[in-house]
Amino acid sequence: MEPKKNPQADLTKNSSLYFVIGLAVVMLITWRALEWKTYDETNEYDISMNVDDDLDEEVPMTEQIKTPPPPPPPAAPEIIEVVEDEVEVEETVIESTETSQEEEIVEVEDVEVEEIEEDVDVPFAVIEDVPIFPGCEGESDKRACFQKMMQKHIGKNFRYPEIAQEMGVQGRVSVMFTIQKDGSIGNVRMRGPDKNLEKEAARIIGKLPKMTPGKQRGRAVRVPFSIPITFKLQ
C-alpha cells in the first residue's frame, strides 16, 4: 500500500510565484535606492539691493592748483611822435646785359682741353700691341715670340731649391706680374704649395729684362701677365 501526499502540505506548490514577487520587490527597492536624491540645506538669502549703500563712495580730497592770470598787454603810448626821414638813400642802377649793334663782339679763342692719362690695365690676351720681349723686335707674331722667350728665360734661370728637394716638396707655382708703362716688371705675386718654391719663382721673374711696353690705341699701358712654373722632382 503506497502512502499518499497531502496536497495542502506541498511546499513547492507556489514557489515560482513567490520567487517572482520577491524578485520584483528587490528590483523595486534597488531602483528606489538608485533614484534616491539628497539636497543640501538651503539658507534664506537677502537678495534685496541697497542702492544707497553702493552709491555712498568716498571721494578723495584733491587740491585745486590755481594758475596765475596772464600778464596784461603793454599799454599803448599816448603820444605818437612822427620822425621825418632826412636820410637820403642811394638808388642802385642795374645795367642791362644785352648787347647793342654798336658794341663790338670779341671772339674767344678755342679752349684747349688737356687729356688726362688714366692708368689702365689691359690684359695680355686682348691688348692691341703686346709688350716686346728683347729679341722679338723683328718677329711678325710678337705675341707668340713673347711667350716663347718667357719659357726660354724660365728654363735658363730655373734652379730647384735644395731645401725643397730634401723635404720632397713639388708642385706648380702660379706667377702673376705686370709689365709697367716704362717696360719694367712690377707687382709680382706668387701662389704655390710651398714658400721656398714661391721664393724661387720670384727670383726667376726678377731676372726678366726690361721690355718695350704694350700699347693700346697708340698709348703705353700696363699689361698684367701670368705664367705657371712647375717644380717636379725626378
Backbone as numpy.savetxt, mean C-alpha at the origin, in Angstrom:
# Nx Ny Nz CAx CAy CAz Cx Cy Cz
-72.26 -93.27 45.63 -73.12 -92.09 45.63 -72.21 -90.85 45.63
-72.37 -89.98 44.61 -71.51 -88.80 44.47 -72.06 -87.67 45.29
-71.15 -86.84 45.96 -71.62 -85.69 46.74 -71.99 -84.54 45.79
-73.00 -83.82 46.06 -73.48 -82.69 45.27 -73.12 -81.39 45.97
-72.61 -80.35 45.08 -72.20 -79.06 45.63 -73.39 -78.10 45.60
-73.53 -77.36 46.69 -74.62 -76.40 46.79 -74.27 -75.18 45.94
-75.19 -74.82 44.99 -74.84 -73.65 44.17 -74.71 -72.36 44.96
-75.28 -72.18 46.04 -75.16 -70.96 46.84 -73.80 -70.87 47.53
-73.18 -72.01 47.71 -71.86 -72.02 48.36 -70.71 -71.89 47.36
-70.97 -71.64 46.05 -69.93 -71.52 45.01 -69.35 -70.11 45.06
-68.08 -69.98 45.44 -67.44 -68.66 45.59 -66.99 -68.07 44.25
-66.82 -68.85 43.23 -66.34 -68.35 41.92 -67.47 -68.02 40.99
-68.68 -67.97 41.52 -69.82 -67.76 40.65 -69.78 -66.35 40.02
-69.56 -65.28 40.81 -69.55 -63.88 40.30 -68.16 -63.24 40.42
-67.13 -64.06 40.30 -65.76 -63.51 40.46 -65.40 -62.54 39.34
-65.79 -62.81 38.11 -65.46 -61.91 37.01 -66.13 -60.55 37.15
-67.38 -60.59 37.66 -68.08 -59.33 37.86 -67.41 -58.49 38.93
-66.98 -59.15 40.01 -66.29 -58.42 41.08 -64.95 -57.87 40.59
-64.27 -58.62 39.72 -62.98 -58.18 39.19 -63.14 -56.91 38.36
-64.15 -56.89 37.50 -64.39 -55.72 36.65 -64.74 -54.50 37.48
-65.59 -54.71 38.51 -65.97 -53.59 39.37 -64.74 -53.04 40.11
-63.94 -53.94 40.64 -62.74 -53.51 41.37 -61.76 -52.77 40.47
-61.60 -53.30 39.22 -60.70 -52.63 38.27 -61.20 -51.23 37.93
-62.53 -51.08 37.78 -63.09 -49.77 37.46 -62.88 -48.79 38.60
-63.05 -49.30 39.86 -62.86 -48.43 41.02 -61.40 -47.98 41.12
-60.47 -48.91 40.86 -59.04 -48.57 40.95 -58.67 -47.52 39.88
-59.21 -47.71 38.65 -58.92 -46.74 37.59 -59.51 -45.38 37.90
-60.71 -45.38 38.53 -61.33 -44.11 38.89 -60.48 -43.37 39.92
-60.01 -44.13 40.91 -59.19 -43.51 41.96 -57.87 -42.99 41.36
-57.28 -43.78 40.46 -56.01 -43.36 39.82 -56.21 -42.10 38.98
-57.30 -42.04 38.23 -57.58 -40.87 37.38 -57.78 -39.61 38.21
-58.50 -39.76 39.32 -58.74 -38.61 40.17 -57.44 -38.15 40.84
-56.58 -39.12 41.15 -55.31 -38.74 41.77 -54.43 -37.97 40.78
-54.47 -38.38 39.50 -53.68 -37.68 38.51 -54.24 -36.30 38.20
-55.55 -36.16 38.26 -56.19 -34.90 37.95 -56.30 -33.97 39.15
-55.80 -34.40 40.27 -55.92 -33.60 41.48 -55.02 -32.38 41.38
-55.52 -31.21 41.64 -54.77 -29.95 41.56 -54.82 -29.24 42.89
-53.68 -28.62 43.18 -53.60 -27.83 44.41 -53.28 -26.39 44.04
-53.72 -25.45 44.77 -53.52 -24.02 44.52 -52.91 -23.39 45.75
-51.98 -22.41 45.48 -51.37 -21.67 46.59 -52.41 -20.75 47.20
-52.12 -20.44 48.43 -53.01 -19.52 49.11 -52.89 -18.13 48.49
-53.98 -17.56 48.15 -54.00 -16.23 47.52 -54.18 -15.16 48.57
-53.40 -14.07 48.39 -53.53 -12.94 49.29 -54.25 -11.81 48.56
-54.95 -11.08 49.23 -55.68 -9.96 48.64 -54.75 -8.75 48.57
-54.55 -8.28 47.33 -53.66 -7.14 47.10 -54.50 -5.90 46.82
-53.93 -4.78 47.22 -54.58 -3.51 46.97 -54.09 -2.99 45.63
-54.95 -3.16 44.61 -54.55 -2.78 43.25 -54.89 -1.34 42.94
-55.36 -0.60 43.89 -55.68 0.81 43.66 -54.39 1.62 43.60
-54.34 2.65 42.81 -53.15 3.49 42.60 -53.40 4.86 43.18
-52.49 5.26 44.00 -52.58 6.58 44.59 -51.80 7.54 43.70
-52.51 8.29 42.88 -51.87 9.18 41.92 -51.14 10.31 42.61
-51.68 10.73 43.74 -51.04 11.85 44.43 -49.66 11.49 44.92
-49.48 10.25 45.38 -48.16 9.83 45.88 -47.14 9.77 44.75
-47.56 9.30 43.55 -46.61 9.19 42.45 -46.18 10.55 41.93
-47.07 11.51 41.98 -46.73 12.82 41.45 -45.98 13.68 42.45
-45.87 13.22 43.65 -45.17 13.99 44.68 -43.68 13.73 44.54
-43.03 14.44 43.66 -41.61 14.26 43.38 -40.82 15.44 43.90
-39.71 15.13 44.51 -38.87 16.17 45.05 -38.05 16.79 43.93
-38.17 18.06 43.74 -37.42 18.78 42.70 -36.18 19.38 43.34
-34.96 19.03 42.81 -33.76 19.60 43.42 -33.68 21.10 43.20
-33.12 21.76 44.18 -32.98 23.20 44.13 -31.82 23.57 43.22
-32.07 24.38 42.27 -31.02 24.84 41.35 -30.81 26.33 41.52
-29.57 26.71 41.33 -29.22 28.11 41.48 -29.27 28.79 40.12
-29.98 29.83 39.98 -30.13 30.55 38.73 -28.98 31.54 38.58
-28.27 31.35 37.43 -27.12 32.22 37.17 -27.62 33.45 36.42
-27.34 34.57 36.98 -27.76 35.83 36.38 -26.63 36.40 35.54
-26.87 36.54 34.26 -25.86 37.11 33.36 -25.97 38.63 33.38
-24.85 39.31 33.39 -24.91 40.79 33.41 -25.45 41.31 32.09
-26.15 42.36 32.12 -26.70 42.95 30.88 -25.58 43.49 30.01
-25.78 43.50 28.68 -24.74 44.01 27.78 -24.49 45.49 28.02
-23.28 45.93 27.75 -22.97 47.35 27.97 -23.78 48.22 27.01
-24.15 49.38 27.41 -24.93 50.27 26.54 -24.08 50.77 25.38
-24.66 51.00 24.21 -23.89 51.49 23.06 -23.31 52.88 23.35
-22.20 53.19 22.71 -21.59 54.52 22.94 -22.51 55.63 22.46
-22.52 56.68 23.21 -23.40 57.81 22.87 -22.84 58.57 21.69
-23.70 59.00 20.81 -23.28 59.75 19.63 -22.82 61.14 20.05
-21.79 61.64 19.37 -21.33 63.01 19.73 -22.42 64.04 19.42
-22.53 64.97 20.28 -23.56 65.98 20.11 -23.24 66.94 18.98
-21.93 67.29 18.81 -21.54 68.28 17.80 -20.66 67.59 16.79
-21.01 67.68 15.51 -20.22 67.08 14.43 -19.45 68.20 13.75
-18.13 68.07 13.78 -17.28 69.08 13.17 -16.95 68.66 11.74
-17.08 69.56 10.82 -16.77 69.30 9.42 -15.37 69.82 9.15
-14.48 68.95 8.69 -13.09 69.32 8.42 -12.93 69.48 6.92
-12.40 70.60 6.50 -12.20 70.85 5.08 -10.98 70.07 4.57
-11.13 69.47 3.37 -10.06 68.68 2.76 -9.16 69.62 1.98
-8.04 69.98 2.58 -7.11 70.92 1.96 -5.92 70.22 1.32
-5.83 68.86 1.47 -4.67 68.14 0.92 -4.93 67.85 -0.54
-4.01 68.22 -1.40 -4.15 67.96 -2.82 -3.63 66.56 -3.15
-4.41 65.80 -3.90 -4.05 64.43 -4.29 -3.63 64.44 -5.74
-2.42 63.89 -6.00 -1.93 63.83 -7.37 -2.61 62.69 -8.11
-3.11 63.00 -9.28 -3.78 61.98 -10.08 -2.75 61.17 -10.85
-3.00 59.87 -10.91 -2.10 58.96 -11.62 -2.58 58.83 -13.05
-1.69 59.14 -13.97 -2.02 59.06 -15.39 -1.51 57.74 -15.93
-2.40 56.94 -16.49 -2.05 55.65 -17.07 -1.87 55.83 -18.56
-0.66 55.60 -19.03 -0.37 55.76 -20.44 -0.84 54.54 -21.22
-1.28 54.75 -22.40 -1.74 53.67 -23.27 -0.56 52.91 -23.83
-0.69 51.60 -23.94 0.38 50.74 -24.48 0.21 50.49 -25.97
-0.85 51.01 -26.57 -1.07 50.80 -27.99 -0.11 51.68 -28.80
0.34 51.12 -29.90 1.27 51.83 -30.76 0.50 52.58 -31.84
1.06 53.67 -32.24 0.47 54.45 -33.32 1.29 54.26 -34.59
0.79 54.78 -35.69 1.48 54.64 -36.96 2.76 55.45 -37.00
2.86 56.48 -36.18 4.04 57.33 -36.20 5.23 56.69 -35.51
4.98 55.73 -34.58 6.08 55.12 -33.83 6.75 54.06 -34.69
8.05 53.95 -34.52 8.82 52.95 -35.24 8.89 51.66 -34.44
8.74 50.55 -35.12 8.79 49.22 -34.48 10.18 48.67 -34.63
10.80 48.33 -33.53 12.16 47.80 -33.53 12.09 46.29 -33.61
12.77 45.70 -34.56 12.76 44.25 -34.73 13.67 43.61 -33.69
13.21 42.50 -33.15 13.98 41.76 -32.15 14.74 40.65 -32.84
16.00 40.56 -32.53 16.82 39.53 -33.15 16.36 38.15 -32.68
16.67 37.17 -33.50 16.29 35.80 -33.18 16.96 35.36 -31.87
16.16 34.69 -31.04 16.67 34.22 -29.75 17.30 32.85 -29.94
18.51 32.74 -29.53 19.21 31.46 -29.64 18.92 30.62 -28.41
18.43 29.41 -28.65 18.12 28.46 -27.57 19.24 27.46 -27.48
19.88 27.44 -26.32 20.98 26.51 -26.13 20.43 25.12 -25.80
20.92 24.14 -26.49 20.51 22.77 -26.24 21.27 22.23 -25.04
20.53 21.70 -24.12 21.13 21.12 -22.92 21.34 19.64 -23.15
22.58 19.24 -23.07 22.89 17.83 -23.28 22.50 17.03 -22.04
21.71 16.01 -22.27 21.28 15.13 -21.18 22.11 13.85 -21.22
22.44 13.37 -20.03 23.19 12.12 -19.95 22.21 10.97 -20.16
22.31 10.34 -21.33 21.39 9.27 -21.70 22.20 7.99 -21.86
21.69 6.90 -21.29 22.31 5.60 -21.45 21.59 4.85 -22.57
22.33 4.48 -23.61 21.76 3.74 -24.74 22.38 2.35 -24.74
21.57 1.28 -24.65 22.14 -0.07 -24.63 22.94 -0.39 -25.88
23.89 -1.30 -25.73 24.80 -1.66 -26.82 24.04 -2.27 -27.99
22.92 -2.96 -27.72 22.20 -3.68 -28.77 21.42 -2.75 -29.68
21.08 -1.54 -29.23 20.23 -0.66 -30.04 20.90 0.64 -30.43
22.13 0.87 -30.01 22.78 2.14 -30.32 23.10 2.21 -31.80
23.06 3.40 -32.35 23.31 3.60 -33.79 24.79 3.35 -34.12
25.69 4.06 -33.44 27.13 3.90 -33.67 27.74 3.28 -32.42
28.11 1.99 -32.50 28.63 1.28 -31.34 30.00 1.82 -30.97
30.41 1.66 -29.69 31.78 2.03 -29.33 32.79 1.20 -30.14
33.89 1.83 -30.47 34.89 1.16 -31.31 36.03 0.70 -30.43
36.24 -0.63 -30.41 37.36 -1.21 -29.68 38.65 -0.94 -30.47
39.75 -0.60 -29.79 41.00 -0.36 -30.53 41.36 -1.56 -31.41
41.53 -1.29 -32.70 41.81 -2.34 -33.67 40.64 -2.64 -34.56
39.46 -2.08 -34.25 38.27 -2.34 -35.06 37.89 -1.12 -35.90
38.77 -0.16 -36.04 38.43 1.07 -36.76 38.13 0.79 -38.23
38.84 -0.13 -38.85 38.65 -0.39 -40.28 37.66 -1.49 -40.58
37.06 -2.10 -39.59 36.13 -3.19 -39.82 34.76 -2.65 -40.22
34.08 -3.40 -41.11 32.74 -2.99 -41.54 31.69 -3.26 -40.45
31.79 -4.44 -39.83 30.85 -4.79 -38.75 31.55 -4.53 -37.42
31.45 -3.29 -36.96 32.15 -2.93 -35.73 31.50 -3.56 -34.49
30.24 -3.91 -34.56 29.58 -4.55 -33.41 30.14 -5.94 -33.16
30.27 -6.73 -34.24 30.83 -8.08 -34.10 32.30 -8.02 -33.73
33.02 -7.04 -34.29 34.44 -6.91 -33.96 34.63 -6.54 -32.49
33.73 -5.69 -31.97 33.81 -5.32 -30.56 33.68 -6.54 -29.66
32.70 -7.39 -29.92 32.50 -8.57 -29.09 33.66 -9.56 -29.24
34.20 -9.66 -30.46 35.34 -10.56 -30.68 36.56 -10.09 -29.91
36.81 -8.77 -29.92 37.96 -8.23 -29.21 37.77 -8.33 -27.69
36.53 -8.25 -27.23 36.28 -8.43 -25.80 36.63 -9.86 -25.36
36.21 -10.85 -26.13 36.53 -12.24 -25.80 38.05 -12.47 -25.83
38.72 -11.86 -26.81 40.18 -11.99 -26.92 40.87 -11.36 -25.71
40.37 -10.19 -25.27 40.95 -9.52 -24.11 40.77 -10.35 -22.84
39.59 -10.95 -22.68 39.35 -11.76 -21.47 40.25 -12.99 -21.48
40.37 -13.66 -22.64 41.23 -14.84 -22.72 42.69 -14.51 -22.47
43.14 -13.33 -22.91 44.54 -12.95 -22.74 44.87 -12.62 -21.30
43.95 -11.98 -20.59 44.23 -11.53 -19.22 43.62 -12.45 -18.16
43.03 -13.57 -18.55 42.37 -14.46 -17.60 43.40 -15.16 -16.71
43.11 -15.21 -15.43 43.96 -15.91 -14.47 43.07 -16.44 -13.34
43.07 -17.76 -13.18 42.20 -18.36 -12.16 42.78 -18.09 -10.77
42.01 -17.53 -9.84 42.54 -17.27 -8.49 42.94 -18.57 -7.79
44.14 -18.55 -7.17 44.65 -19.76 -6.51 43.76 -20.18 -5.34
43.29 -19.22 -4.56 42.46 -19.57 -3.41 41.14 -20.20 -3.86
40.63 -19.76 -5.02 39.41 -20.36 -5.55 39.66 -21.78 -6.02
40.87 -22.03 -6.59 41.22 -23.39 -7.01 41.33 -24.32 -5.81
41.97 -23.84 -4.72 42.12 -24.68 -3.53 40.76 -25.01 -2.90
39.85 -24.06 -2.94 38.53 -24.28 -2.37 37.58 -24.99 -3.33
37.99 -25.18 -4.59 37.15 -25.84 -5.57 35.96 -25.00 -6.01
36.14 -23.67 -5.99 35.04 -22.77 -6.36 35.09 -22.52 -7.86
33.95 -22.67 -8.52 33.85 -22.37 -9.94 32.44 -21.84 -10.23
32.26 -21.29 -11.41 30.96 -20.72 -11.77 31.13 -19.58 -12.75
30.01 -18.88 -13.00 30.01 -17.79 -13.98 29.76 -16.46 -13.26
30.57 -15.48 -13.63 30.46 -14.14 -13.07 29.89 -13.23 -14.15
28.76 -12.59 -13.86 28.16 -11.63 -14.79 28.76 -10.26 -14.52
29.38 -9.68 -15.55 30.05 -8.39 -15.40 29.26 -7.34 -16.19
28.98 -6.23 -15.55 28.28 -5.10 -16.19 29.12 -3.84 -16.00
29.34 -3.12 -17.09 30.09 -1.87 -17.02 29.53 -0.90 -18.05
29.99 0.35 -17.99 29.51 1.40 -18.88 30.68 2.04 -19.58
30.53 2.16 -20.90 31.53 2.89 -21.69 31.10 4.36 -21.69
31.88 5.20 -21.04 31.52 6.59 -20.85 31.60 7.39 -22.16
31.17 8.65 -22.09 31.16 9.50 -23.28 32.56 9.86 -23.76
33.56 9.68 -22.89 34.94 9.94 -23.31 35.67 8.65 -23.69
34.97 7.49 -23.68 35.58 6.23 -24.07 36.16 5.42 -22.92
36.16 5.98 -21.71 36.69 5.25 -20.56 35.66 4.25 -20.03
36.12 3.36 -19.16 35.26 2.32 -18.56 34.90 2.74 -17.14
33.63 2.67 -16.79 33.18 3.04 -15.45 31.95 2.25 -15.04
31.57 2.48 -13.80 30.38 1.84 -13.22 30.44 0.31 -13.39
31.56 -0.27 -12.95 31.76 -1.72 -13.09 31.04 -2.42 -11.95
30.24 -3.42 -12.30 29.50 -4.21 -11.30 29.63 -5.69 -11.65
29.74 -6.52 -10.58 29.88 -7.96 -10.76 28.86 -8.70 -9.91
28.51 -9.89 -10.40 27.63 -10.76 -9.62 28.01 -12.20 -9.94
28.53 -12.89 -8.92 28.99 -14.27 -9.12 28.88 -15.10 -7.86
29.33 -16.36 -7.93 29.18 -17.27 -6.79 30.21 -17.06 -5.68
31.29 -16.29 -5.96 32.34 -16.15 -4.95 33.00 -14.78 -5.12
33.42 -14.20 -4.00 34.05 -12.89 -4.01 35.39 -12.91 -4.74
36.13 -14.01 -4.63 37.42 -14.09 -5.31 37.26 -14.09 -6.82
36.23 -14.79 -7.30 35.97 -14.78 -8.74 35.52 -13.40 -9.20
34.70 -12.73 -8.40 34.26 -11.38 -8.76 35.45 -10.41 -8.79
36.38 -10.58 -7.87 37.55 -9.71 -7.83 38.41 -9.89 -9.07
38.56 -11.15 -9.52 39.35 -11.42 -10.72 38.66 -10.86 -11.97
37.33 -10.94 -12.03 36.61 -10.39 -13.17 36.76 -8.87 -13.21
36.73 -8.22 -12.04 36.93 -6.77 -12.01 38.33 -6.40 -12.48
39.32 -7.22 -12.16 40.70 -6.93 -12.60 40.80 -7.02 -14.12
40.11 -8.00 -14.71 40.17 -8.16 -16.17 39.52 -6.97 -16.86
38.34 -6.53 -16.36 37.65 -5.41 -16.98 38.44 -4.11 -16.77
39.14 -4.01 -15.65 39.94 -2.82 -15.39 41.08 -2.63 -16.36
41.52 -3.70 -17.06 42.60 -3.62 -18.03 42.12 -3.28 -19.43
40.81 -3.03 -19.61 40.31 -2.68 -20.94 40.90 -1.36 -21.40
41.24 -1.24 -22.67 41.81 0.03 -23.18 40.70 1.07 -23.37
41.11 2.32 -23.56 40.16 3.38 -23.83 39.63 3.23 -25.25
38.32 3.41 -25.41 37.68 3.16 -26.70 37.14 4.46 -27.28
36.72 4.35 -28.54 35.99 5.46 -29.16 34.54 5.38 -28.68
34.02 6.43 -28.07 32.67 6.33 -27.47 31.60 6.08 -28.52
30.51 5.47 -28.07 29.36 5.25 -28.93 28.59 6.53 -29.14
27.88 6.60 -30.28 27.14 7.81 -30.61 25.71 7.46 -30.98
24.81 8.33 -30.56 23.39 8.22 -30.89 22.95 9.55 -31.49
22.55 9.53 -32.77 22.18 10.73 -33.50 23.34 11.72 -33.57
24.54 11.16 -33.73 25.73 12.00 -33.88 26.27 12.57 -32.59
25.73 12.20 -31.46 26.19 12.74 -30.18 26.68 11.60 -29.30
27.82 11.83 -28.61 28.39 10.80 -27.75 27.49 10.54 -26.55
27.24 9.26 -26.26 26.40 8.87 -25.14 27.08 7.75 -24.36
26.55 7.47 -23.19 27.05 6.36 -22.39 26.42 5.06 -22.86
27.21 3.99 -22.91 26.73 2.71 -23.44 26.95 1.63 -22.38
25.89 1.11 -21.77 26.05 -0.02 -20.84 26.33 -1.30 -21.63
27.16 -2.14 -21.05 27.52 -3.41 -21.70 27.68 -4.47 -20.62
27.27 -5.69 -20.93 27.40 -6.80 -19.97 27.96 -8.01 -20.69
28.77 -8.78 -19.98 29.39 -9.98 -20.55 29.65 -10.97 -19.43
29.42 -12.28 -19.64 29.72 -13.27 -18.60 31.14 -13.78 -18.72
31.76 -14.05 -17.60 33.10 -14.65 -17.53 32.98 -15.95 -16.75
33.29 -17.07 -17.39 33.08 -18.39 -16.79 34.40 -18.88 -16.21
34.37 -19.29 -14.96 35.50 -19.89 -14.26 35.19 -21.38 -14.06
35.99 -22.25 -14.71 35.74 -23.68 -14.65 37.03 -24.42 -14.40
37.02 -25.30 -13.41 38.22 -26.09 -13.09 38.32 -27.26 -14.06
39.57 -27.56 -14.45 39.80 -28.69 -15.35 39.78 -30.00 -14.58
